[in-house]
Amino acid sequence: MARHRGTGLGFRRKIAGWPLFVLGLVVVSVLGVIGYGALSDMVDRRADAEAENCSAGELVLPVTVTASMTEPVTAAAEQWNASSPRVQNHCVRAEVHTASSAAVVDGLTGEEWDEELAGPRPAAWIPDSTVWTDRLASENNAVLGSQPQIVASSPVLLAVPAAGAAALQEGEATWETVAGMALATGWGGVQRAEWGTFSLAVPDPAMNRASQLALQAVLATSSGSESGPVTEDVLDGASAQQHLAAVAGGQPADVPSTGREALQMMDGADTPLTGSLAAVPVAEVDLYRRNVGKDGADAPPEAIVGLPLAPTPSVQFPLVSVKDASGDTATLRAAQRFGDFLTERTSQRFLAQAGFRVASVTAYPDPSPGLSWTTPMDTLEPAERAVTGAVTARWRELLGT
């Protein structure tokens, strides 16, 4: 019987290697993606934590303001600081200081900043008008880190003791009326001839924006250009020169250097005859502060009245950032951020309650004796910078200063 013999070969079923290789790649890839995602999340969380913890440290933002801005800007800074502002991984804290605009300009254009005179060197600055930012731009433009950002304004009013204000209101006086009274008619221009000549006290227009704008209003109306702006042709016109000379010639003795000082000289004046000054152009906010005793002196026994005369000029309050020698961009950025915050509604309310005019809020301080807070109907367009300088030069020439 035949037998089948085995071949002696044992057959094994082999598994191909390439599927395992592919599977391994897939596993490694998946684990890599998961690992990368986890690592990325960890890095992001660490970056967020560092930013939250201000890895670059605290940045103190020195903000220097004119006196009338101190209260509202301090209130705004407290709210801003409470929101934990951060710039380039810095925790930012604004500190508000008060200094005269003249002292700041002198410091930023001089050889060395005088901290005893003007406090810490500012990174953000709000002077009492664009007079000072214009002056800084002309004397040391390199120090300005931004264009002026207007955070508030204030109409220019004619500040007059109560009896004089009543007479001017009865006569529906304008800047043209005031110029005519200074030129020829005196108080007789409003049926008060017994009061004699009318003198409009004008503090130095190179340092007082209200004075400069009041002179522009006189020039504009006396030349027939009711809303301005005053041009070189207007300034050179015979009528404008005549009225400007009349106002200059009628200046009282020892006119103070600022409108604030002039207002304090009016205290207790019952009529234009008994007071040392008959009238002075001032910013509305300065008159508000005078009448409620917020300008460093006691409130007057009787409120000084502020008359809005047509066309009504307006003083602008700008914020600018200020560069330092280090070229620190974080501080400049923080100053700009703070300026933006001052234009937000909450900050604007602080400014309105302090007597400034702002675009988004129409709340006014109460009480505010001597002021009506009327909305100017006829406004004056200010002159260009070159003409503004020419008005000041002509004024000083007339005064012989």
BALOBA-1460 file (C-alpha; in Angstrom, 3 decimals):
// residues 401
<rec num="1" residu="m" x="0.000" y="0.000" z="0.000"/>
<rec num="2" residu="a" x="1.515" y="3.082" z="-1.021"/>
<rec num="3" residu="r" x="2.070" y="5.861" z="1.498"/>
<rec num="4" residu="h" x="2.321" y="9.458" z="0.849"/>
<rec num="5" residu="r" x="5.378" y="10.907" z="2.431"/>
<rec num="6" residu="g" x="5.533" y="14.345" z="3.643"/>
<rec num="7" residu="t" x="7.828" y="16.718" z="1.975"/>
<rec num="8" residu="g" x="9.421" y="17.583" z="5.284"/>
<rec num="9" residu="l" x="8.702" y="21.253" z="4.692"/>
<rec num="10" residu="g" x="6.578" y="23.061" z="7.369"/>
<rec num="11" residu="f" x="4.664" y="26.000" z="5.858"/>
<rec num="12" residu="r" x="4.059" y="29.192" z="8.053"/>
<rec num="13" residu="r" x="1.647" y="32.006" z="7.220"/>
<rec num="14" residu="k" x="3.649" y="35.292" z="7.296"/>
<rec num="15" residu="i" x="2.165" y="38.785" z="7.962"/>
<rec num="16" residu="a" x="3.383" y="41.587" z="5.718"/>
<rec num="17" residu="g" x="5.377" y="44.363" z="7.545"/>
<rec num="18" residu="w" x="4.166" y="47.441" z="5.699"/>
<rec num="19" residu="p" x="0.726" y="47.620" z="7.346"/>
<rec num="20" residu="l" x="2.362" y="47.661" z="10.758"/>
<rec num="21" residu="f" x="4.691" y="50.408" z="9.618"/>
<rec num="22" residu="v" x="1.814" y="52.516" z="8.370"/>
<rec num="23" residu="l" x="-0.143" y="51.922" z="11.556"/>
<rec num="24" residu="g" x="2.848" y="53.019" z="13.588"/>
<rec num="25" residu="l" x="3.143" y="56.204" z="11.595"/>
<rec num="26" residu="v" x="-0.515" y="56.968" z="12.144"/>
<rec num="27" residu="v" x="-0.216" y="56.403" z="15.886"/>
<rec num="28" residu="v" x="2.898" y="58.526" z="16.127"/>
<rec num="29" residu="s" x="1.252" y="61.278" z="14.057"/>
<rec num="30" residu="v" x="-1.869" y="61.306" z="16.215"/>
<rec num="31" residu="l" x="0.188" y="61.398" z="19.385"/>
<rec num="32" residu="g" x="2.286" y="64.183" z="17.885"/>
<rec num="33" residu="v" x="-0.772" y="66.255" z="17.042"/>
<rec num="34" residu="i" x="-2.172" y="65.721" z="20.514"/>
<rec num="35" residu="g" x="1.166" y="66.540" z="22.078"/>
<rec num="36" residu="y" x="1.639" y="69.646" z="19.967"/>
<rec num="37" residu="g" x="-1.857" y="70.853" z="20.821"/>
<rec num="38" residu="a" x="-1.231" y="70.313" z="24.497"/>
<rec num="39" residu="l" x="2.125" y="72.066" z="24.266"/>
<rec num="40" residu="s" x="0.600" y="74.967" z="22.327"/>
<rec num="41" residu="d" x="-2.181" y="75.318" z="24.882"/>
<rec num="42" residu="m" x="0.385" y="75.275" z="27.650"/>
<rec num="43" residu="v" x="2.443" y="77.968" z="25.921"/>
<rec num="44" residu="d" x="-0.653" y="80.073" z="25.325"/>
<rec num="45" residu="r" x="-1.749" y="79.693" z="28.923"/>
<rec num="46" residu="r" x="1.700" y="80.622" z="30.116"/>
<rec num="47" residu="a" x="1.734" y="83.692" z="27.850"/>
<rec num="48" residu="d" x="-1.714" y="84.695" z="29.090"/>
<rec num="49" residu="a" x="-0.604" y="84.184" z="32.660"/>
<rec num="50" residu="e" x="2.513" y="86.261" z="32.100"/>
<rec num="51" residu="a" x="0.427" y="89.023" z="30.526"/>
<rec num="52" residu="e" x="-2.099" y="88.795" z="33.358"/>
<rec num="53" residu="n" x="0.745" y="89.020" z="35.849"/>
<rec num="54" residu="c" x="2.389" y="91.876" z="33.898"/>
<rec num="55" residu="s" x="5.597" y="90.074" z="33.018"/>
<rec num="56" residu="a" x="7.157" y="93.344" z="31.857"/>
<rec num="57" residu="g" x="6.384" y="95.003" z="35.194"/>
<rec num="58" residu="e" x="4.392" y="98.069" z="36.197"/>
<rec num="59" residu="l" x="4.479" y="101.178" z="34.039"/>
<rec num="60" residu="v" x="3.629" y="104.455" z="35.746"/>
<rec num="61" residu="l" x="2.114" y="106.976" z="33.331"/>
<rec num="62" residu="p" x="2.727" y="110.566" z="34.552"/>
<rec num="63" residu="v" x="-0.142" y="112.786" z="33.345"/>
<rec num="64" residu="t" x="0.307" y="116.529" z="33.832"/>
<rec num="65" residu="v" x="-2.749" y="118.770" z="33.518"/>
<rec num="66" residu="t" x="-3.753" y="122.393" z="33.933"/>
<rec num="67" residu="a" x="-5.454" y="123.160" z="37.250"/>
<rec num="68" residu="s" x="-9.025" y="123.168" z="35.906"/>
<rec num="69" residu="m" x="-8.490" y="119.623" z="34.590"/>
<rec num="70" residu="t" x="-7.112" y="118.131" z="37.806"/>
<rec num="71" residu="e" x="-10.374" y="117.004" z="39.404"/>
<rec num="72" residu="p" x="-12.070" y="115.370" z="36.381"/>
<rec num="73" residu="v" x="-8.903" y="113.783" z="34.978"/>
<rec num="74" residu="t" x="-8.009" y="112.361" z="38.398"/>
<rec num="75" residu="a" x="-11.486" y="110.811" z="38.631"/>
<rec num="76" residu="a" x="-11.103" y="109.360" z="35.129"/>
<rec num="77" residu="a" x="-7.621" y="108.031" z="35.945"/>
<rec num="78" residu="e" x="-8.957" y="106.208" z="38.993"/>
<rec num="79" residu="q" x="-11.513" y="104.411" z="36.840"/>
<rec num="80" residu="w" x="-8.920" y="103.645" z="34.177"/>
<rec num="81" residu="n" x="-6.513" y="102.222" z="36.749"/>
<rec num="82" residu="a" x="-9.296" y="100.086" z="38.236"/>
<rec num="83" residu="s" x="-9.808" y="98.460" z="34.812"/>
<rec num="84" residu="s" x="-6.218" y="97.108" z="34.999"/>
<rec num="85" residu="p" x="-5.005" y="98.545" z="31.688"/>
<rec num="86" residu="r" x="-2.098" y="96.706" z="30.035"/>
<rec num="87" residu="v" x="0.249" y="97.830" z="27.306"/>
<rec num="88" residu="q" x="2.963" y="95.551" z="25.900"/>
<rec num="89" residu="n" x="2.795" y="93.252" z="28.962"/>
<rec num="90" residu="h" x="3.024" y="96.209" z="31.330"/>
<rec num="91" residu="c" x="0.445" y="96.912" z="34.011"/>
<rec num="92" residu="v" x="-0.206" y="100.631" z="33.539"/>
<rec num="93" residu="r" x="-1.098" y="103.064" z="36.300"/>
<rec num="94" residu="a" x="-1.840" y="106.707" z="35.531"/>
<rec num="95" residu="e" x="-0.727" y="109.347" z="38.034"/>
<rec num="96" residu="v" x="-2.173" y="112.858" z="37.622"/>
<rec num="97" residu="h" x="-0.134" y="115.951" z="38.484"/>
<rec num="98" residu="t" x="-0.934" y="119.648" z="38.197"/>
<rec num="99" residu="a" x="1.387" y="122.252" z="36.696"/>
<rec num="100" residu="s" x="0.999" y="125.527" z="34.860"/>
<rec num="101" residu="s" x="1.117" y="125.224" z="31.092"/>
<rec num="102" residu="a" x="3.928" y="127.786" z="30.930"/>
<rec num="103" residu="a" x="6.071" y="125.753" z="33.339"/>
<rec num="104" residu="v" x="5.605" y="122.591" z="31.274"/>
<rec num="105" residu="v" x="6.569" y="124.308" z="28.027"/>
<rec num="106" residu="d" x="9.599" y="125.920" z="29.672"/>
<rec num="107" residu="g" x="10.680" y="122.527" z="30.993"/>
<rec num="108" residu="l" x="10.212" y="120.675" z="27.711"/>
<rec num="109" residu="t" x="12.044" y="123.335" z="25.703"/>
<rec num="110" residu="g" x="14.809" y="124.012" z="28.227"/>
<rec num="111" residu="e" x="18.003" y="122.144" z="28.940"/>
<rec num="112" residu="e" x="16.699" y="120.255" z="31.958"/>
<rec num="113" residu="w" x="13.313" y="119.388" z="33.438"/>
<rec num="114" residu="d" x="12.710" y="121.048" z="36.832"/>
<rec num="115" residu="e" x="10.741" y="118.526" z="38.896"/>
<rec num="116" residu="e" x="10.466" y="120.880" z="41.877"/>
<rec num="117" residu="l" x="8.699" y="123.443" z="39.699"/>
<rec num="118" residu="a" x="6.470" y="121.236" z="37.549"/>
<rec num="119" residu="g" x="6.439" y="117.758" z="39.126"/>
<rec num="120" residu="p" x="7.457" y="114.603" z="37.247"/>
<rec num="121" residu="r" x="8.176" y="114.986" z="33.554"/>
<rec num="122" residu="p" x="4.877" y="114.128" z="31.800"/>
<rec num="123" residu="a" x="4.250" y="111.323" z="29.359"/>
<rec num="124" residu="a" x="0.799" y="112.796" z="28.672"/>
<rec num="125" residu="w" x="-0.032" y="116.474" z="28.951"/>
<rec num="126" residu="i" x="-3.244" y="118.536" z="28.923"/>
<rec num="127" residu="p" x="-2.528" y="122.301" z="28.924"/>
<rec num="128" residu="d" x="-5.149" y="125.012" z="29.296"/>
<rec num="129" residu="s" x="-5.444" y="125.478" z="25.521"/>
<rec num="130" residu="t" x="-3.879" y="124.762" z="22.146"/>
<rec num="131" residu="v" x="-1.791" y="127.926" z="22.607"/>
<rec num="132" residu="w" x="0.712" y="125.796" z="24.501"/>
<rec num="133" residu="t" x="0.810" y="122.766" z="22.210"/>
<rec num="134" residu="d" x="1.289" y="125.154" z="19.280"/>
<rec num="135" residu="r" x="4.108" y="126.858" z="21.119"/>
<rec num="136" residu="l" x="5.749" y="123.542" z="21.992"/>
<rec num="137" residu="a" x="5.448" y="122.385" z="18.390"/>
<rec num="138" residu="s" x="7.166" y="125.544" z="17.182"/>
<rec num="139" residu="e" x="9.985" y="125.410" z="19.755"/>
<rec num="140" residu="n" x="10.656" y="121.667" z="20.146"/>
<rec num="141" residu="n" x="8.405" y="119.611" z="17.896"/>
<rec num="142" residu="a" x="10.580" y="116.508" z="18.344"/>
<rec num="143" residu="v" x="9.315" y="116.033" z="21.894"/>
<rec num="144" residu="l" x="5.679" y="115.618" z="20.787"/>
<rec num="145" residu="g" x="4.685" y="111.973" z="20.496"/>
<rec num="146" residu="s" x="1.225" y="112.537" z="18.989"/>
<rec num="147" residu="q" x="-1.029" y="115.079" z="17.377"/>
<rec num="148" residu="p" x="-3.212" y="117.023" z="19.846"/>
<rec num="149" residu="q" x="-6.356" y="115.092" z="20.773"/>
<rec num="150" residu="i" x="-9.148" y="117.433" z="21.891"/>
<rec num="151" residu="v" x="-10.782" y="116.055" z="25.047"/>
<rec num="152" residu="a" x="-12.990" y="119.062" z="25.935"/>
<rec num="153" residu="s" x="-13.745" y="122.666" z="25.053"/>
<rec num="154" residu="s" x="-15.057" y="125.822" z="26.700"/>
<rec num="155" residu="p" x="-16.806" y="128.823" z="25.086"/>
<rec num="156" residu="v" x="-15.227" y="132.251" z="25.468"/>
<rec num="157" residu="l" x="-17.522" y="134.504" z="27.491"/>
<rec num="158" residu="l" x="-17.378" y="138.163" z="28.404"/>
<rec num="159" residu="a" x="-17.119" y="138.229" z="32.199"/>
<rec num="160" residu="v" x="-18.814" y="141.324" z="33.610"/>
<rec num="161" residu="p" x="-20.104" y="142.377" z="37.059"/>
<rec num="162" residu="a" x="-23.859" y="141.867" z="37.380"/>
<rec num="163" residu="a" x="-25.002" y="145.450" z="36.656"/>
<rec num="164" residu="g" x="-22.810" y="145.746" z="33.573"/>
<rec num="165" residu="a" x="-23.969" y="142.358" z="32.339"/>
<rec num="166" residu="a" x="-27.617" y="143.415" z="32.644"/>
<rec num="167" residu="a" x="-26.958" y="146.536" z="30.577"/>
<rec num="168" residu="l" x="-25.138" y="144.569" z="27.875"/>
<rec num="169" residu="q" x="-27.923" y="141.990" z="27.760"/>
<rec num="170" residu="e" x="-30.568" y="144.709" z="27.395"/>
<rec num="171" residu="g" x="-28.588" y="146.152" z="24.517"/>
<rec num="172" residu="e" x="-28.188" y="142.685" z="22.914"/>
<rec num="173" residu="a" x="-24.461" y="143.264" z="22.734"/>
<rec num="174" residu="t" x="-22.173" y="141.394" z="20.354"/>
<rec num="175" residu="w" x="-18.406" y="141.515" z="19.978"/>
<rec num="176" residu="e" x="-18.996" y="144.259" z="17.424"/>
<rec num="177" residu="t" x="-20.951" y="146.227" z="20.066"/>
<rec num="178" residu="v" x="-18.134" y="145.796" z="22.562"/>
<rec num="179" residu="a" x="-15.563" y="146.970" z="20.003"/>
<rec num="180" residu="g" x="-17.711" y="150.015" z="19.213"/>
<rec num="181" residu="m" x="-18.059" y="150.838" z="22.911"/>
<rec num="182" residu="a" x="-14.292" y="150.687" z="23.307"/>
<rec num="183" residu="l" x="-13.805" y="152.803" z="20.167"/>
<rec num="184" residu="a" x="-16.246" y="155.631" z="20.752"/>
<rec num="185" residu="t" x="-19.509" y="155.260" z="22.618"/>
<rec num="186" residu="g" x="-18.386" y="153.884" z="25.970"/>
<rec num="187" residu="w" x="-21.192" y="152.603" z="28.176"/>
<rec num="188" residu="g" x="-23.477" y="154.947" z="26.280"/>
<rec num="189" residu="g" x="-23.564" y="152.229" z="23.621"/>
<rec num="190" residu="v" x="-25.943" y="150.341" z="25.931"/>
<rec num="191" residu="q" x="-27.715" y="153.395" z="27.397"/>
<rec num="192" residu="r" x="-25.433" y="153.792" z="30.426"/>
<rec num="193" residu="a" x="-23.512" y="156.921" z="29.440"/>
<rec num="194" residu="e" x="-23.167" y="157.906" z="33.111"/>
<rec num="195" residu="w" x="-20.750" y="154.991" z="33.566"/>
<rec num="196" residu="g" x="-18.241" y="156.650" z="31.248"/>
<rec num="197" residu="t" x="-15.721" y="154.899" z="29.045"/>
<rec num="198" residu="f" x="-15.787" y="151.153" z="28.454"/>
<rec num="199" residu="s" x="-12.559" y="149.202" z="28.812"/>
<rec num="200" residu="l" x="-12.204" y="145.586" z="27.796"/>
<rec num="201" residu="a" x="-9.289" y="144.142" z="29.776"/>
<rec num="202" residu="v" x="-7.366" y="141.690" z="27.596"/>
<rec num="203" residu="p" x="-4.672" y="139.589" z="29.302"/>
<rec num="204" residu="d" x="-1.701" y="138.685" z="27.099"/>
<rec num="205" residu="p" x="-3.108" y="136.870" z="24.021"/>
<rec num="206" residu="a" x="0.160" y="134.953" z="23.637"/>
<rec num="207" residu="m" x="-0.600" y="133.126" z="26.885"/>
<rec num="208" residu="n" x="-4.398" y="133.275" z="27.058"/>
<rec num="209" residu="r" x="-6.378" y="131.595" z="24.302"/>
<rec num="210" residu="a" x="-9.589" y="133.325" z="25.422"/>
<rec num="211" residu="s" x="-7.931" y="136.726" z="24.920"/>
<rec num="212" residu="q" x="-6.626" y="135.745" z="21.491"/>
<rec num="213" residu="l" x="-10.028" y="134.473" z="20.356"/>
<rec num="214" residu="a" x="-11.834" y="137.542" z="21.730"/>
<rec num="215" residu="l" x="-9.535" y="139.792" z="19.686"/>
<rec num="216" residu="q" x="-10.250" y="137.648" z="16.631"/>
<rec num="217" residu="a" x="-13.992" y="138.032" z="17.250"/>
<rec num="218" residu="v" x="-13.602" y="141.815" z="17.453"/>
<rec num="219" residu="l" x="-11.544" y="141.857" z="14.236"/>
<rec num="220" residu="a" x="-13.976" y="139.567" z="12.403"/>
<rec num="221" residu="t" x="-17.129" y="141.502" z="13.302"/>
<rec num="222" residu="s" x="-15.600" y="144.949" z="12.784"/>
<rec num="223" residu="s" x="-14.604" y="143.938" z="9.247"/>
<rec num="224" residu="g" x="-17.924" y="142.341" z="8.330"/>
<rec num="225" residu="s" x="-16.642" y="138.762" z="8.541"/>
<rec num="226" residu="e" x="-19.224" y="137.633" z="11.074"/>
<rec num="227" residu="s" x="-18.014" y="134.079" z="11.712"/>
<rec num="228" residu="g" x="-14.344" y="134.379" z="10.737"/>
<rec num="229" residu="p" x="-11.763" y="133.220" z="10.291"/>
<rec num="230" residu="v" x="-9.618" y="136.319" z="10.510"/>
<rec num="231" residu="t" x="-7.197" y="136.431" z="7.592"/>
<rec num="232" residu="e" x="-4.167" y="138.601" z="6.907"/>
<rec num="233" residu="d" x="-6.340" y="140.779" z="4.679"/>
<rec num="234" residu="v" x="-8.870" y="141.248" z="7.487"/>
<rec num="235" residu="l" x="-6.107" y="142.065" z="9.972"/>
<rec num="236" residu="d" x="-4.635" y="144.653" z="7.614"/>
<rec num="237" residu="g" x="-8.021" y="146.303" z="6.931"/>
<rec num="238" residu="a" x="-8.591" y="149.861" z="8.139"/>
<rec num="239" residu="s" x="-11.679" y="149.047" z="10.215"/>
<rec num="240" residu="a" x="-10.044" y="146.114" z="11.967"/>
<rec num="241" residu="q" x="-6.944" y="148.138" z="12.769"/>
<rec num="242" residu="q" x="-9.057" y="150.992" z="14.121"/>
<rec num="243" residu="h" x="-11.059" y="148.766" z="16.456"/>
<rec num="244" residu="l" x="-8.009" y="146.811" z="17.619"/>
<rec num="245" residu="a" x="-6.221" y="150.075" z="18.400"/>
<rec num="246" residu="a" x="-9.259" y="151.306" z="20.355"/>
<rec num="247" residu="v" x="-9.388" y="148.163" z="22.495"/>
<rec num="248" residu="a" x="-5.633" y="148.355" z="23.097"/>
<rec num="249" residu="g" x="-5.804" y="152.047" z="23.951"/>
<rec num="250" residu="g" x="-8.551" y="151.456" z="26.505"/>
<rec num="251" residu="q" x="-6.639" y="148.861" z="28.513"/>
<rec num="252" residu="p" x="-6.819" y="149.475" z="32.271"/>
<rec num="253" residu="a" x="-3.570" y="149.933" z="34.154"/>
<rec num="254" residu="d" x="-1.816" y="146.757" z="35.238"/>
<rec num="255" residu="v" x="-3.933" y="144.223" z="33.390"/>
<rec num="256" residu="p" x="-3.014" y="140.859" z="34.978"/>
<rec num="257" residu="s" x="-1.229" y="138.218" z="32.949"/>
<rec num="258" residu="t" x="-4.057" y="135.657" z="33.037"/>
<rec num="259" residu="g" x="-7.836" y="135.654" z="32.814"/>
<rec num="260" residu="r" x="-8.047" y="133.876" z="36.166"/>
<rec num="261" residu="e" x="-6.217" y="136.709" z="37.898"/>
<rec num="262" residu="a" x="-8.411" y="139.249" z="36.115"/>
<rec num="263" residu="l" x="-11.525" y="137.500" z="37.414"/>
<rec num="264" residu="q" x="-10.218" y="137.685" z="40.964"/>
<rec num="265" residu="m" x="-9.751" y="141.450" z="40.553"/>
<rec num="266" residu="m" x="-13.488" y="141.726" z="39.795"/>
<rec num="267" residu="d" x="-14.537" y="140.334" z="43.171"/>
<rec num="268" residu="g" x="-17.009" y="142.580" z="44.960"/>
<rec num="269" residu="a" x="-17.572" y="144.894" z="41.985"/>
<rec num="270" residu="d" x="-21.229" y="145.955" z="42.074"/>
<rec num="271" residu="t" x="-21.134" y="148.068" z="38.911"/>
<rec num="272" residu="p" x="-18.512" y="148.875" z="36.270"/>
<rec num="273" residu="l" x="-17.861" y="152.136" z="38.150"/>
<rec num="274" residu="t" x="-16.854" y="150.524" z="41.430"/>
<rec num="275" residu="g" x="-14.886" y="147.612" z="40.037"/>
<rec num="276" residu="s" x="-11.264" y="147.750" z="38.907"/>
<rec num="277" residu="l" x="-12.114" y="145.961" z="35.658"/>
<rec num="278" residu="a" x="-15.250" y="146.466" z="33.562"/>
<rec num="279" residu="a" x="-15.050" y="143.293" z="31.480"/>
<rec num="280" residu="v" x="-12.624" y="140.522" z="30.546"/>
<rec num="281" residu="p" x="-12.877" y="137.631" z="28.052"/>
<rec num="282" residu="v" x="-12.463" y="134.250" z="29.759"/>
<rec num="283" residu="a" x="-13.117" y="130.588" z="29.202"/>
<rec num="284" residu="e" x="-16.466" y="129.516" z="30.638"/>
<rec num="285" residu="v" x="-14.852" y="126.846" z="32.816"/>
<rec num="286" residu="d" x="-12.588" y="129.447" z="34.451"/>
<rec num="287" residu="l" x="-15.552" y="131.656" z="35.282"/>
<rec num="288" residu="y" x="-17.414" y="128.680" z="36.754"/>
<rec num="289" residu="r" x="-14.439" y="127.857" z="38.961"/>
<rec num="290" residu="r" x="-14.119" y="131.520" z="40.053"/>
<rec num="291" residu="n" x="-17.777" y="131.864" z="41.025"/>
<rec num="292" residu="v" x="-17.768" y="128.701" z="43.160"/>
<rec num="293" residu="g" x="-14.329" y="129.313" z="44.668"/>
<rec num="294" residu="k" x="-12.484" y="126.420" z="43.014"/>
<rec num="295" residu="d" x="-9.580" y="128.452" z="41.658"/>
<rec num="296" residu="g" x="-7.678" y="128.934" z="44.914"/>
<rec num="297" residu="a" x="-9.596" y="131.972" z="46.175"/>
<rec num="298" residu="d" x="-12.914" y="132.393" z="48.005"/>
<rec num="299" residu="a" x="-16.031" y="132.728" z="45.861"/>
<rec num="300" residu="p" x="-17.021" y="136.367" z="45.196"/>
<rec num="301" residu="p" x="-19.853" y="137.885" z="47.268"/>
<rec num="302" residu="e" x="-21.846" y="138.321" z="44.059"/>
<rec num="303" residu="a" x="-21.388" y="136.060" z="41.057"/>
<rec num="304" residu="i" x="-19.640" y="137.495" z="38.021"/>
<rec num="305" residu="v" x="-21.865" y="137.037" z="34.970"/>
<rec num="306" residu="g" x="-20.642" y="135.347" z="31.829"/>
<rec num="307" residu="l" x="-22.168" y="136.652" z="28.593"/>
<rec num="308" residu="p" x="-21.933" y="134.626" z="25.378"/>
<rec num="309" residu="l" x="-21.435" y="137.190" z="22.606"/>
<rec num="310" residu="a" x="-21.880" y="136.438" z="18.932"/>
<rec num="311" residu="p" x="-19.882" y="135.037" z="17.280"/>
<rec num="312" residu="t" x="-18.805" y="132.778" z="20.161"/>
<rec num="313" residu="p" x="-15.234" y="131.450" z="20.090"/>
<rec num="314" residu="s" x="-14.271" y="128.261" z="21.891"/>
<rec num="315" residu="v" x="-11.106" y="127.253" z="23.752"/>
<rec num="316" residu="q" x="-9.944" y="123.707" z="22.976"/>
<rec num="317" residu="f" x="-8.229" y="121.486" z="25.569"/>
<rec num="318" residu="p" x="-5.805" y="119.054" z="23.902"/>
<rec num="319" residu="l" x="-3.999" y="115.956" z="25.163"/>
<rec num="320" residu="v" x="-0.614" y="115.136" z="23.668"/>
<rec num="321" residu="s" x="1.842" y="112.369" z="24.437"/>
<rec num="322" residu="v" x="5.388" y="113.455" z="25.250"/>
<rec num="323" residu="k" x="8.510" y="111.561" z="24.190"/>
<rec num="324" residu="d" x="11.486" y="110.960" z="26.426"/>
<rec num="325" residu="a" x="15.122" y="110.337" z="25.524"/>
<rec num="326" residu="s" x="14.797" y="106.537" z="25.818"/>
<rec num="327" residu="g" x="12.353" y="106.217" z="22.922"/>
<rec num="328" residu="d" x="10.067" y="104.067" z="25.086"/>
<rec num="329" residu="t" x="7.137" y="103.025" z="22.869"/>
<rec num="330" residu="a" x="5.136" y="101.420" z="25.694"/>
<rec num="331" residu="t" x="4.774" y="104.739" z="27.509"/>
<rec num="332" residu="l" x="3.748" y="106.556" z="24.328"/>
<rec num="333" residu="r" x="1.182" y="103.861" z="23.605"/>
<rec num="334" residu="a" x="-0.151" y="104.074" z="27.168"/>
<rec num="335" residu="a" x="-0.510" y="107.860" z="26.863"/>
<rec num="336" residu="q" x="-2.514" y="107.473" z="23.662"/>
<rec num="337" residu="r" x="-4.692" y="104.801" z="25.267"/>
<rec num="338" residu="f" x="-5.391" y="107.101" z="28.201"/>
<rec num="339" residu="g" x="-6.278" y="109.905" z="25.798"/>
<rec num="340" residu="d" x="-8.766" y="107.596" z="24.089"/>
<rec num="341" residu="f" x="-10.255" y="106.748" z="27.480"/>
<rec num="342" residu="l" x="-10.821" y="110.442" z="28.225"/>
<rec num="343" residu="t" x="-13.047" y="110.683" z="25.143"/>
<rec num="344" residu="e" x="-15.293" y="107.831" z="26.333"/>
<rec num="345" residu="r" x="-18.655" y="108.692" z="27.835"/>
<rec num="346" residu="t" x="-17.797" y="107.985" z="31.486"/>
<rec num="347" residu="s" x="-14.752" y="110.215" z="31.378"/>
<rec num="348" residu="q" x="-16.626" y="112.859" z="29.415"/>
<rec num="349" residu="r" x="-19.233" y="112.998" z="32.181"/>
<rec num="350" residu="f" x="-16.492" y="113.817" z="34.713"/>
<rec num="351" residu="l" x="-15.352" y="116.644" z="32.447"/>
<rec num="352" residu="a" x="-18.894" y="117.970" z="31.958"/>
<rec num="353" residu="q" x="-19.527" y="118.000" z="35.697"/>
<rec num="354" residu="a" x="-16.323" y="120.018" z="36.135"/>
<rec num="355" residu="g" x="-17.583" y="122.770" z="33.824"/>
<rec num="356" residu="f" x="-16.210" y="121.716" z="30.444"/>
<rec num="357" residu="r" x="-18.153" y="121.264" z="27.216"/>
<rec num="358" residu="v" x="-17.951" y="117.787" z="25.675"/>
<rec num="359" residu="a" x="-19.600" y="116.204" z="22.676"/>
<rec num="360" residu="s" x="-21.394" y="113.262" z="24.269"/>
<rec num="361" residu="v" x="-22.697" y="114.692" z="27.575"/>
<rec num="362" residu="t" x="-24.850" y="117.745" z="28.279"/>
<rec num="363" residu="a" x="-24.797" y="117.615" z="32.078"/>
<rec num="364" residu="y" x="-23.621" y="120.831" z="33.741"/>
<rec num="365" residu="p" x="-22.451" y="121.468" z="37.300"/>
<rec num="366" residu="d" x="-25.060" y="122.601" z="39.790"/>
<rec num="367" residu="p" x="-24.917" y="125.145" z="41.310"/>
<rec num="368" residu="s" x="-23.120" y="127.316" z="38.782"/>
<rec num="369" residu="p" x="-23.931" y="130.975" z="39.532"/>
<rec num="370" residu="g" x="-23.463" y="133.557" z="36.801"/>
<rec num="371" residu="l" x="-23.694" y="131.038" z="33.955"/>
<rec num="372" residu="s" x="-26.572" y="130.051" z="31.675"/>
<rec num="373" residu="w" x="-24.833" y="127.181" z="29.799"/>
<rec num="374" residu="t" x="-26.542" y="128.204" z="26.574"/>
<rec num="375" residu="t" x="-25.541" y="126.507" z="23.349"/>
<rec num="376" residu="p" x="-23.757" y="129.019" z="21.095"/>
<rec num="377" residu="m" x="-25.703" y="129.575" z="17.885"/>
<rec num="378" residu="d" x="-23.134" y="131.686" z="16.013"/>
<rec num="379" residu="t" x="-19.620" y="130.362" z="16.459"/>
<rec num="380" residu="l" x="-16.280" y="131.832" z="15.421"/>
<rec num="381" residu="e" x="-13.939" y="129.858" z="13.203"/>
<rec num="382" residu="p" x="-10.437" y="130.454" z="14.596"/>
<rec num="383" residu="a" x="-7.658" y="131.881" z="12.467"/>
<rec num="384" residu="e" x="-4.773" y="129.839" z="11.165"/>
<rec num="385" residu="r" x="-1.649" y="129.642" z="13.325"/>
<rec num="386" residu="a" x="0.306" y="132.198" z="11.283"/>
<rec num="387" residu="v" x="-2.499" y="134.760" z="11.516"/>
<rec num="388" residu="t" x="-2.875" y="134.076" z="15.228"/>
<rec num="389" residu="g" x="0.776" y="134.967" z="15.673"/>
<rec num="390" residu="a" x="0.283" y="138.127" z="13.610"/>
<rec num="391" residu="v" x="-2.665" y="139.215" z="15.805"/>
<rec num="392" residu="t" x="-0.504" y="138.814" z="18.926"/>
<rec num="393" residu="a" x="2.356" y="140.718" z="17.330"/>
<rec num="394" residu="r" x="0.051" y="143.567" z="16.289"/>
<rec num="395" residu="w" x="-1.483" y="143.709" z="19.772"/>
<rec num="396" residu="r" x="1.925" y="143.908" z="21.468"/>
<rec num="397" residu="e" x="2.999" y="146.587" z="19.012"/>
<rec num="398" residu="l" x="-0.049" y="148.665" z="19.936"/>
<rec num="399" residu="l" x="0.696" y="148.246" z="23.647"/>
<rec num="400" residu="g" x="4.361" y="149.013" z="23.117"/>
<rec num="401" residu="t" x="5.477" y="145.764" z="24.746"/>
